[in-house]
Amino acid sequence: MKQHHKIIFLTIILVIFTSFSLFAWPIPDSGLTKCYNDTEEIPCPSPGDAFYGQDGNYSINSQSYTKLDANGNDLPDTATDWVMVRDNVTSLIWEVKQNKDAVQNYSNPHDADNGYTWYDSDPETNGGDAGKSGDGNDTEDFINALNAEGFGGHNDWRLPTIRELGSIVDSERFFSVMDDEYFPNTHVSPYLSSTTYFKRSNVWDMDFESGNDGWASKYSGITSVRAVRDGRSRSFDH
């Protein structure tokens, strides 16, 4: 009986701890401001009206970004040259891509046209399958290159989780759901996350044309990536 009570107690503690962990940081707003009935767009309804309570009725933690220079200093929104972006809701720092000209340049890890195979040699983080190692063009090579150069004055860059990629989707946009005022040179093709799919040989990815997540084989061809680091002591979602 005592063992049974102990198990129940530990389960309660785990649920409480998990709840606090999931909501450690604010969740960004989806960006949706329009409302719909069953067939068409409508003015957003008031409390008590039919169709009230949909996403467009609420604006909580609206997306907000700050441009950063190579030393991590804040820049005005009017800046025309920046290399990183801080999400002011989650405090995540995002790499900004360069040179979207359909020409790959692996000597520059920030080149928007570079593609990488998914590879993580660390059994603590690879979900039980390391993926496909490349010759300078896998995701581990990409992250190592950023950290070796001390990009932005830091060496803790990493591949984002699927929820972190989802946090920069603006659902109000069509055909390209990324705010290109802050994230220029973004391909609409899927970007790889660090999150292993329930099948260990697959990984979650984010399509920045539709804003939908999906999955790909860790052994598939080269795919777009974007690095992130924690602006606080930890990320809002792991």
C-alpha positions as CSV (number, residue, x, y, z in Angstrom):
1,M,0.0,0.0,0.0
2,K,2.8,2.4,0.9
3,Q,4.5,1.7,-2.5
4,H,1.1,2.4,-4.2
5,H,0.9,5.8,-2.4
6,K,4.4,6.6,-3.4
7,I,3.7,6.0,-7.0
8,I,0.7,8.2,-6.9
9,F,2.6,11.0,-5.2
10,L,5.5,10.8,-7.7
11,T,3.0,10.9,-10.6
12,I,1.4,14.1,-9.2
13,I,4.8,15.7,-8.8
14,L,5.7,14.7,-12.4
15,V,2.5,16.2,-13.8
16,I,3.0,19.5,-11.9
17,F,6.6,19.7,-13.0
18,T,5.7,19.0,-16.6
19,S,3.0,21.7,-16.6
20,F,5.4,24.3,-15.4
21,S,8.1,23.2,-17.9
22,L,5.7,23.4,-20.8
23,F,4.6,27.0,-20.0
24,A,8.0,28.3,-18.8
25,W,7.9,31.1,-21.5
26,P,5.1,32.9,-23.3
27,I,3.7,31.3,-26.4
28,P,3.7,33.6,-29.4
29,D,0.4,34.5,-31.1
30,S,-0.4,32.7,-34.3
31,G,-0.8,36.0,-36.2
32,L,-4.4,35.2,-37.3
33,T,-6.7,38.2,-37.1
34,K,-9.5,37.1,-39.5
35,C,-12.6,35.1,-38.5
36,Y,-14.8,32.7,-40.5
37,N,-18.1,30.9,-40.4
38,D,-18.6,27.5,-41.9
39,T,-18.0,28.8,-45.5
40,E,-16.5,32.3,-45.6
41,E,-14.7,35.1,-43.9
42,I,-16.9,37.2,-41.5
43,P,-16.3,40.1,-39.1
44,C,-14.9,38.7,-35.9
45,P,-17.9,37.9,-33.7
46,S,-18.5,39.3,-30.2
47,P,-18.9,37.3,-27.0
48,G,-22.2,35.4,-27.2
49,D,-22.4,35.5,-31.0
50,A,-22.1,32.4,-33.2
51,F,-18.6,31.5,-34.1
52,Y,-17.1,33.5,-31.2
53,G,-13.9,32.1,-29.6
54,Q,-11.9,31.3,-32.7
55,D,-8.2,32.3,-33.1
56,G,-8.9,35.6,-34.8
57,N,-10.9,36.9,-31.7
58,Y,-7.7,36.9,-29.6
59,S,-4.3,38.7,-29.8
60,I,-2.0,37.4,-27.1
61,N,1.8,37.8,-27.1
62,S,1.8,39.3,-30.6
63,Q,4.8,38.4,-32.6
64,S,7.6,41.0,-32.1
65,Y,11.2,40.9,-33.4
66,T,14.4,43.0,-33.0
67,K,17.2,43.1,-35.5
68,L,20.7,42.4,-34.2
69,D,24.2,43.2,-35.5
70,A,27.1,40.7,-35.5
71,N,27.8,41.5,-31.8
72,G,24.2,41.0,-30.7
73,N,23.5,44.7,-30.4
74,D,19.9,45.9,-31.0
75,L,19.3,47.7,-34.3
76,P,16.3,49.9,-35.3
77,D,13.6,48.4,-37.5
78,T,14.9,50.6,-40.3
79,A,18.3,48.9,-40.4
80,T,19.2,47.4,-43.7
81,D,22.0,45.2,-42.6
82,W,21.5,42.7,-39.7
83,V,22.6,39.1,-39.1
84,M,20.4,37.9,-36.3
85,V,16.9,38.4,-35.0
86,R,15.6,38.2,-31.4
87,D,12.1,37.0,-30.8
88,N,10.9,39.4,-28.1
89,V,8.2,36.9,-27.0
90,T,10.3,33.8,-26.5
91,S,13.8,35.5,-26.3
92,L,15.1,33.0,-28.9
93,I,17.9,34.4,-31.2
94,W,17.6,33.3,-34.8
95,E,20.2,33.2,-37.5
96,V,19.4,35.3,-40.6
97,K,20.1,33.8,-44.0
98,Q,22.1,35.5,-46.8
99,N,22.6,35.4,-50.6
100,K,19.4,33.7,-51.8
101,D,20.7,33.5,-55.4
102,A,20.2,29.8,-56.2
103,V,24.0,29.2,-55.8
104,Q,25.2,27.0,-52.9
105,N,28.2,28.3,-51.0
106,Y,29.2,26.0,-48.1
107,S,32.1,28.2,-47.2
108,N,29.4,30.5,-45.9
109,P,27.2,28.5,-43.5
110,H,24.6,31.4,-43.6
111,D,24.0,31.0,-47.4
112,A,20.3,30.5,-47.9
113,D,20.8,28.1,-50.8
114,N,22.9,25.6,-48.8
115,G,21.1,22.3,-48.0
116,Y,22.0,19.7,-45.4
117,T,21.2,16.1,-44.5
118,W,20.0,15.5,-41.0
119,Y,22.8,14.1,-38.7
120,D,23.3,14.2,-34.9
121,S,26.0,11.9,-33.5
122,D,24.9,12.5,-29.9
123,P,22.8,9.6,-28.6
124,E,21.4,11.9,-25.9
125,T,19.7,14.1,-28.5
126,N,19.3,12.1,-31.8
127,G,16.2,10.2,-30.8
128,G,17.9,6.8,-31.3
129,D,19.0,7.3,-34.9
130,A,21.9,9.5,-35.9
131,G,20.8,10.0,-39.5
132,K,22.9,10.5,-42.5
133,S,26.4,11.9,-42.1
134,G,27.6,14.2,-44.9
135,D,31.0,15.5,-46.1
136,G,30.7,19.0,-44.7
137,N,27.0,19.3,-45.5
138,D,25.0,17.7,-42.7
139,T,23.3,19.5,-39.9
140,E,25.9,18.7,-37.4
141,D,28.6,20.2,-39.7
142,F,26.4,23.3,-40.1
143,I,26.0,23.8,-36.4
144,N,29.7,23.1,-35.7
145,A,30.7,25.7,-38.3
146,L,28.6,28.4,-36.6
147,N,29.9,27.6,-33.1
148,A,33.5,27.3,-34.3
149,E,33.3,30.9,-35.7
150,G,31.6,32.1,-32.5
151,F,28.8,33.5,-34.6
152,G,27.3,36.5,-32.9
153,G,29.8,36.1,-30.0
154,H,28.3,32.7,-29.0
155,N,29.0,29.0,-29.4
156,D,25.7,27.5,-28.3
157,W,23.9,27.6,-31.6
158,R,21.7,24.5,-32.3
159,L,19.0,23.2,-34.6
160,P,15.6,24.4,-33.4
161,T,12.8,22.1,-32.2
162,I,9.7,21.7,-34.3
163,R,7.8,23.9,-31.8
164,E,10.4,26.6,-32.0
165,L,10.2,26.6,-35.8
166,G,6.4,26.9,-35.4
167,S,6.8,29.9,-33.2
168,I,8.0,32.1,-36.1
169,V,5.1,31.1,-38.4
170,D,2.7,33.9,-39.2
171,S,-0.6,32.2,-40.0
172,E,-2.1,35.4,-41.4
173,R,0.3,35.2,-44.4
174,F,-0.2,33.1,-47.6
175,F,2.4,31.3,-49.8
176,S,5.2,32.5,-47.4
177,V,4.4,32.5,-43.7
178,M,7.6,34.0,-42.6
179,D,7.9,37.8,-41.8
180,D,10.4,38.7,-44.5
181,E,10.9,42.1,-42.9
182,Y,13.0,40.3,-40.3
183,F,13.8,36.9,-42.0
184,P,14.8,37.7,-45.5
185,N,16.1,35.1,-47.9
186,T,13.8,32.4,-46.6
187,H,13.0,29.4,-48.8
188,V,9.4,28.2,-48.6
189,S,10.6,24.6,-48.8
190,P,10.6,22.7,-45.4
191,Y,13.3,23.5,-42.8
192,L,14.6,20.7,-40.6
193,S,14.1,20.6,-36.9
194,S,16.0,18.7,-34.2
195,T,12.9,16.8,-33.2
196,T,12.8,13.1,-34.0
197,Y,9.5,11.9,-35.4
198,F,7.8,9.0,-33.6
199,K,9.6,6.7,-36.1
200,R,13.2,7.1,-35.1
201,S,14.5,7.3,-38.6
202,N,12.3,10.4,-39.4
203,V,12.4,14.0,-38.2
204,W,9.9,16.8,-38.0
205,D,10.2,19.7,-40.4
206,M,8.3,23.0,-41.0
207,D,7.0,24.2,-44.4
208,F,7.3,27.9,-44.6
209,E,5.0,28.1,-47.6
210,S,1.9,26.7,-45.9
211,G,3.0,27.0,-42.2
212,N,2.3,23.2,-41.7
213,D,4.7,20.8,-40.0
214,G,5.5,17.5,-41.6
215,W,8.2,14.9,-41.4
216,A,11.1,13.6,-43.5
217,S,13.4,10.7,-43.4
218,K,16.7,11.4,-41.7
219,Y,18.3,9.7,-44.8
220,S,16.6,11.9,-47.4
221,G,18.3,14.5,-49.6
222,I,19.6,17.9,-48.6
223,T,17.2,20.3,-46.9
224,S,17.1,23.9,-45.6
225,V,18.1,24.7,-42.1
226,R,18.1,27.7,-39.7
227,A,20.1,27.9,-36.4
228,V,18.8,29.2,-33.1
229,R,20.1,29.8,-29.7
230,D,18.6,30.6,-26.3
231,G,18.5,34.3,-25.4
232,R,17.7,33.2,-21.8
233,S,19.1,30.5,-19.7
234,R,16.8,28.0,-21.5
235,S,14.4,27.8,-24.4
236,F,10.7,28.1,-24.0
237,D,10.2,24.6,-25.4
238,H,12.4,21.5,-25.4
